[in-house]
């Protein structure tokens, strides 16, 4: 497969990525909101954060299905740490390895290997970290404790074996004498060995895409780009617990598990010819119509007194956990994974207020420089206000419930995207707000 080249993206301020590039117009709002949430929880967070400042208004890229789709395990390297694919090779680092250690083990100049991966020869590597090889080295074989080149499913193993034998020294190849036509035992030559011992069974699997990290990319953005989970991306490439990557690094993109059971396809029931339902008898003009029996009229229902609606009125809005951030019409409800909040339409310039007292944790902007405000509240609760303009607060400001923080945008995008998050997870804002 050819290497993937992706356009430069806006710097996401993850550890290890310190330069800044252009913002792609295809970047979307959901990622921006995730970034603001991460910034809001930075002080109390005990898990990796996605600082990516990109997100979406719709469902341009949804990784929910990828999280449910199992991926194959990374192929096993040989004793040198080499994994060989038809179009490229990689090496897997061991505990305590530097780039120079890996280069020496596989027979490549340390400077050449380091330069190809954007590293220095003395740089340490994590256990299981993958480095790309600038050129092919000796293929994994029985001599190196490997299984040969990883072959795609359906490859004719017999043909590959025949080609390998043709390239080998004829004197070193074990042969077998065929029995005569009348039958008899097969007599192996003196040098013959069991096939399993002489030729290890090749590993079979799809060649993964090899992605070179561009400026501004993070493990999270790359995982979303290829619709895989960031955890599987980390496992395949030996990333650290913080998912840090570097510009110029090569990553293997996990491939789907071919062994995963496929969903059974629905099959339509087939009826044998002549076995269908019998043809109904046509009506006869000589047969009288059935006599209609009139249905007795229902007795009138007894009069009932009108219910006391006052006793069923909801409590005042102030008793709700959160105040409605803007007075308007909800044009899109919460749907986990597709719309992680409420879209509330209102007239341009309508005030947007803080849903509850708290601290402004972050203010960022979308690709179109539209502000997104994140407010942190007690009990690990955050509220997110996206697609706004005219922000009148700044980071670390203290705000009170009902205080104006921005206003509805002018033009056709005159709506607020409002989210409620418990930690990193979005929740339906509706139960937190006063009934509408």
matplotlib code that plots the C-alpha trace (Angstrom):
import matplotlib.pyplot as plt

x = [0.0, 1.2, 1.9, -0.8, 0.0, -2.4, -2.7, -1.2, -3.6, -4.0, -1.7, -3.5, -1.1, -0.5, 2.8, 5.5, 3.9, 5.2, 4.8, 1.7, 0.2, -2.8, -6.4, -8.3, -11.8, -13.0, -12.4, -15.5, -17.1, -17.3, -13.5, -13.3, -15.7, -13.7, -10.6, -12.3, -13.5, -10.0, -8.7, -11.4, -10.4, -6.7, -6.0, -7.9, -7.4, -5.8, -6.1, -4.7, -6.3, -7.2, -6.2, -7.3, -9.1, -11.2, -14.8, -18.1, -21.6, -23.0, -21.8, -18.9, -16.8, -18.2, -15.9, -18.6, -18.7, -14.9, -15.0, -17.2, -15.3, -12.5, -9.0, -6.5, -3.4, -0.2, 1.9, 4.7, 8.3, 11.2, 14.1, 15.6, 12.3, 11.5, 8.0, 8.0, 5.2, 5.2, 5.8, 7.8, 9.4, 9.3, 11.3, 9.9, 12.0, 12.8, 13.0, 16.0, 16.6, 17.9, 17.6, 21.3, 20.6, 17.8, 19.9, 22.8, 20.5, 18.9, 22.0, 21.2, 23.4, 22.2, 22.3, 20.2, 17.5, 17.4, 17.1, 14.3, 12.2, 13.0, 15.1, 18.7, 20.8, 21.0, 17.2, 15.6, 12.6, 9.6, 9.2, 7.1, 7.6, 7.7, 10.3, 10.1, 13.1, 14.5, 15.3, 14.6, 16.8, 16.9, 13.4, 12.3, 13.0, 13.5, 17.1, 15.9, 13.1, 10.5, 7.7, 8.6, 6.8, 3.2, 1.0, -2.4, -5.4, -5.9, -2.3, -1.3, 1.2, 2.1, 3.3, 5.3, 6.9, 7.8, 9.4, 11.4, 12.6, 13.6, 15.7, 17.4, 20.5, 19.4, 21.8, 20.2, 16.6, 15.0, 13.4, 10.9, 10.8, 7.4, 6.1, 5.8, 2.4, 1.5, 1.7, 4.2, 5.8, 7.1, 10.9, 12.3, 15.9, 18.4, 18.3, 14.5, 12.9, 9.3, 7.8, 6.8, 10.4, 12.0, 9.5, 7.7, 4.1, 3.9, 1.8, -1.3, -2.8, -3.7, -0.8, -1.7, -1.4, 1.8, 1.0, 3.7, 2.8, 2.4, 2.7, -0.3, -1.6, -2.2, -2.9, -6.6, -6.9, -5.1, -7.4, -10.5, -9.0, -8.8, -11.9, -10.0, -9.8, -6.9, -6.3, -5.7, -3.5, -1.4, -1.2, 0.0, 2.7, 3.8, 2.7, 3.0, 0.1, -0.2, -0.5, 2.3, 3.5, 6.1, 6.3, 7.8, 7.0, 5.6, 2.5, 0.9, -2.9, -4.6, -6.5, -9.8, -9.9, -10.6, -11.6, -14.3, -17.8, -19.8, -23.4, -25.6, -27.4, -31.1, -32.5, -35.9, -38.1, -38.4, -41.7, -41.6, -43.6, -47.2, -46.8, -48.3, -51.5, -54.7, -56.5, -59.7, -63.0, -64.6, -67.8, -71.1, -74.0, -76.4, -75.1, -77.0, -74.9, -74.6, -77.1, -75.7, -76.3, -76.4, -74.1, -75.9, -75.0, -72.6, -74.0, -72.9, -69.9, -70.6, -69.5, -66.2, -64.8, -61.9, -58.5, -56.7, -53.8, -52.4, -51.5, -49.5, -47.5, -43.7, -41.6, -40.1, -37.1, -34.7, -35.3, -33.8, -30.1, -29.2, -30.8, -31.7, -28.7, -30.8, -34.5, -35.3, -36.5, -34.7, -34.1, -32.0, -32.2, -29.4, -28.3, -25.3, -22.4, -24.2, -25.3, -23.7, -25.9, -28.9, -29.1, -31.2, -32.2, -32.9, -32.9, -29.4, -28.0, -30.1, -28.1, -26.5, -26.1, -24.2, -26.4, -24.9, -22.2, -18.7, -15.3, -14.5, -12.2, -11.4, -12.3, -11.2, -12.3, -13.4, -11.7, -13.9, -12.8, -16.2, -15.8, -16.5, -16.8, -16.4, -17.5, -16.5, -19.0, -18.8, -19.1, -17.0, -19.7, -19.0, -21.2, -20.2, -21.5, -20.5, -21.4, -21.5, -20.2, -19.4, -18.0, -17.8, -15.9, -12.3, -10.5, -10.5, -13.4, -15.9, -19.5, -22.8, -26.0, -27.8, -24.9, -24.4, -21.4, -22.0, -24.8, -26.4, -24.5, -25.9, -26.8, -28.2, -26.2, -28.3, -28.4, -26.5, -25.0, -25.2, -23.6, -23.4, -20.5, -19.8, -16.0, -15.2, -18.6, -21.4, -24.9, -28.3, -28.8, -32.6, -33.0, -30.8, -32.9, -36.4, -39.2, -40.1]
y = [0.0, 3.5, 5.8, 8.3, 12.0, 14.2, 18.0, 20.0, 20.7, 23.3, 22.7, 20.7, 21.5, 17.9, 17.1, 16.4, 18.6, 22.2, 23.7, 25.2, 24.6, 25.6, 24.8, 22.6, 23.8, 20.3, 20.4, 20.1, 21.2, 18.0, 17.9, 21.5, 20.7, 17.7, 19.9, 22.5, 19.7, 18.4, 21.8, 22.3, 19.0, 19.4, 20.0, 16.9, 14.6, 11.1, 9.9, 11.0, 14.2, 15.0, 18.6, 18.6, 21.8, 20.3, 19.1, 19.1, 20.4, 17.3, 13.7, 14.2, 11.5, 9.2, 6.7, 4.9, 2.0, 1.8, 1.3, -1.7, -3.2, -5.5, -5.1, -7.8, -8.3, -6.9, -9.6, -11.1, -9.9, -12.2, -12.5, -9.2, -7.4, -7.2, -7.4, -7.7, -6.6, -6.8, -3.0, -2.1, -3.4, -2.1, -3.0, -3.4, -2.0, -4.0, -2.8, -0.4, 0.0, 3.1, 3.8, 2.7, -0.6, -1.5, -0.4, -2.6, -5.6, -5.4, -4.4, -0.8, 2.3, 4.0, 7.5, 6.2, 4.6, 7.7, 10.2, 8.2, 8.3, 11.9, 10.7, 10.7, 7.5, 7.9, 8.5, 5.9, 3.9, 2.5, -1.3, -2.4, 1.0, 0.7, 2.3, 2.2, 0.8, 3.0, 0.0, -3.7, -6.0, -9.8, -11.3, -13.0, -16.8, -19.8, -18.7, -15.4, -17.0, -15.5, -16.5, -14.7, -11.8, -11.2, -12.4, -11.0, -13.4, -15.6, -15.6, -18.8, -20.1, -23.0, -20.7, -18.6, -21.7, -22.9, -19.5, -19.6, -23.1, -22.0, -19.2, -21.5, -23.6, -26.9, -28.9, -27.6, -28.3, -31.5, -33.7, -36.5, -39.5, -40.2, -43.8, -45.9, -45.9, -49.2, -47.6, -48.1, -46.0, -42.5, -42.5, -39.2, -38.3, -38.3, -34.5, -34.4, -32.8, -32.3, -29.4, -27.6, -27.6, -26.6, -23.9, -22.0, -21.2, -17.6, -15.1, -14.0, -10.6, -7.4, -4.9, -1.9, 1.7, 3.3, 6.9, 9.5, 12.0, 15.6, 18.8, 19.4, 15.8, 13.8, 10.2, 11.1, 12.9, 10.1, 7.5, 9.5, 10.0, 6.2, 5.4, 3.2, 3.5, 5.4, 2.4, 0.0, 2.6, 2.8, -1.0, -1.5, 1.2, 0.9, 4.4, 5.6, 6.1, 9.7, 8.8, 11.2, 11.1, 13.2, 14.9, 12.5, 9.4, 6.4, 4.7, 1.5, 1.8, -1.2, -3.5, -5.1, -8.6, -11.0, -13.7, -11.5, -13.1, -11.2, -10.3, -12.9, -11.6, -11.8, -14.3, -14.1, -17.1, -19.1, -20.9, -24.0, -23.7, -24.7, -24.6, -21.2, -20.3, -21.6, -19.4, -18.0, -19.1, -16.2, -14.8, -16.2, -14.0, -16.7, -16.6, -14.0, -11.5, -12.0, -10.2, -7.2, -7.0, -3.4, -2.6, -1.1, 2.5, 3.0, 4.5, 8.2, 8.5, 10.1, 13.7, 14.2, 17.2, 19.0, 18.2, 20.7, 21.6, 23.9, 21.0, 19.4, 22.5, 22.0, 23.7, 27.1, 27.0, 28.0, 24.6, 23.0, 22.0, 24.2, 27.3, 27.3, 29.1, 30.9, 31.4, 29.9, 26.8, 23.4, 22.4, 19.3, 17.0, 15.2, 11.9, 10.2, 10.0, 12.1, 15.3, 15.4, 18.4, 20.5, 23.0, 25.9, 28.5, 32.1, 35.5, 36.9, 38.9, 37.1, 36.8, 33.5, 33.0, 30.7, 27.7, 27.6, 29.4, 28.3, 29.2, 29.7, 26.7, 27.4, 29.6, 28.3, 28.8, 26.7, 26.7, 29.7, 31.4, 31.0, 31.0, 28.0, 28.5, 25.8, 26.5, 24.2, 23.6, 21.6, 17.8, 17.4, 19.0, 21.1, 23.1, 23.9, 26.8, 26.6, 28.6, 31.9, 35.4, 38.5, 36.6, 38.9, 36.6, 35.3, 32.2, 31.8, 34.3, 33.5, 33.6, 33.3, 31.5, 33.6, 35.9, 36.8, 35.2, 35.7, 36.1, 34.2, 34.6, 36.7, 35.2, 31.8, 30.1, 31.7, 28.9, 27.7, 24.3, 23.5, 20.5, 19.1, 16.8, 14.7, 14.6, 13.6, 12.0, 13.9, 13.5, 14.6, 18.2, 17.9, 16.4, 19.2, 22.0, 23.2, 21.4, 23.0]
z = [0.0, -0.6, 2.3, 3.2, 3.1, 4.9, 4.8, 7.7, 10.5, 13.2, 16.2, 18.8, 21.7, 22.7, 24.4, 21.9, 19.1, 19.3, 15.9, 14.2, 10.8, 8.9, 9.8, 7.4, 6.5, 7.0, 10.8, 12.8, 16.0, 18.0, 18.3, 19.4, 22.2, 23.3, 23.4, 25.5, 27.9, 28.1, 29.0, 31.6, 33.3, 33.0, 36.7, 37.9, 35.0, 35.4, 31.9, 28.4, 27.1, 23.5, 23.0, 19.4, 18.5, 15.8, 15.8, 13.9, 13.7, 12.0, 11.7, 9.3, 11.1, 13.7, 15.4, 17.3, 14.8, 14.8, 18.6, 18.0, 15.1, 16.3, 14.9, 14.2, 16.4, 15.1, 13.5, 15.5, 14.7, 14.3, 16.7, 15.4, 15.8, 12.1, 10.7, 6.9, 4.6, 0.8, 0.4, 3.5, 6.7, 10.3, 13.4, 17.0, 19.8, 23.0, 26.6, 26.9, 23.2, 21.5, 17.8, 17.4, 19.2, 16.8, 13.8, 14.9, 15.4, 11.9, 10.0, 9.1, 9.8, 13.0, 11.3, 8.4, 10.6, 12.9, 10.0, 8.3, 11.5, 12.6, 15.5, 16.7, 17.1, 20.9, 21.3, 23.6, 22.4, 24.3, 24.4, 21.4, 19.7, 15.9, 13.7, 9.9, 7.9, 5.2, 3.0, 3.0, 5.1, 5.0, 5.1, 8.3, 8.1, 10.2, 10.7, 12.2, 14.2, 11.9, 9.6, 6.4, 4.8, 6.0, 3.1, 2.2, 2.8, -0.2, -1.3, -3.1, -0.4, -2.7, -5.4, -3.0, -1.6, -5.1, -5.9, -2.7, -3.5, -7.0, -5.5, -3.0, -3.4, -5.0, -2.8, 0.4, -0.6, 0.8, -1.8, -1.8, -4.1, -5.5, -5.3, -8.5, -10.2, -8.5, -5.1, -2.3, 0.4, -0.1, 0.6, 1.8, 1.0, 3.7, 4.1, 4.3, 7.4, 8.5, 6.6, 9.8, 10.9, 7.6, 6.5, 9.1, 8.2, 6.9, 8.8, 6.9, 7.2, 5.5, 4.9, 7.1, 5.9, 7.0, 8.0, 8.6, 11.2, 9.9, 11.9, 14.2, 14.1, 17.3, 18.0, 18.4, 15.1, 13.2, 14.9, 13.8, 10.3, 9.7, 11.8, 14.4, 18.1, 19.6, 22.0, 19.1, 17.4, 20.5, 20.9, 17.3, 17.6, 21.2, 22.1, 25.7, 28.2, 27.1, 23.4, 22.5, 18.9, 17.0, 13.7, 11.1, 13.1, 11.1, 12.5, 11.4, 11.1, 12.6, 10.2, 10.8, 12.2, 9.4, 12.0, 13.5, 12.9, 10.3, 10.9, 9.3, 6.2, 6.3, 3.8, 2.2, 2.6, -0.6, -1.4, -3.7, -6.9, -6.3, -2.5, -2.0, -0.3, -2.1, -4.5, -2.8, -4.2, -6.2, -4.8, -6.2, -7.3, -6.1, -2.5, -0.4, 1.5, 5.2, 7.4, 9.2, 12.9, 14.1, 17.0, 20.0, 20.7, 23.6, 26.7, 27.3, 29.5, 32.9, 33.3, 35.0, 36.7, 35.1, 36.7, 38.8, 36.5, 39.0, 41.2, 38.4, 37.3, 37.2, 39.8, 38.9, 36.5, 39.3, 40.9, 37.8, 38.2, 35.2, 33.7, 30.0, 28.4, 25.8, 25.2, 21.8, 20.0, 20.2, 16.6, 17.3, 20.3, 22.0, 20.3, 21.8, 19.3, 16.7, 18.4, 21.9, 22.9, 22.1, 19.2, 20.3, 17.7, 18.7, 17.1, 16.3, 19.2, 21.8, 25.1, 26.0, 29.8, 32.0, 32.9, 36.4, 38.5, 37.8, 36.3, 32.6, 32.0, 28.3, 25.4, 22.0, 18.4, 15.5, 12.0, 11.2, 14.4, 16.1, 19.9, 22.0, 25.8, 28.4, 32.0, 34.9, 37.7, 41.0, 40.9, 37.8, 35.6, 32.6, 30.2, 26.7, 24.6, 20.9, 17.8, 19.6, 19.1, 21.2, 24.1, 27.2, 29.5, 29.4, 30.7, 34.5, 35.0, 37.7, 36.4, 38.1, 37.0, 34.4, 33.7, 30.1, 28.5, 24.7, 22.2, 19.3, 16.0, 13.1, 9.8, 9.1, 11.8, 14.6, 17.1, 20.2, 20.4, 24.2, 25.9, 29.4, 30.3, 33.3, 33.1, 29.5, 28.7, 27.2, 28.8, 27.7, 28.9, 29.0, 32.5, 33.9, 32.4, 33.4, 31.5, 28.2]

ax = plt.figure().add_subplot(projection="3d")
ax.plot(x, y, z, "-o")
ax.set_aspect("equal")
plt.show()
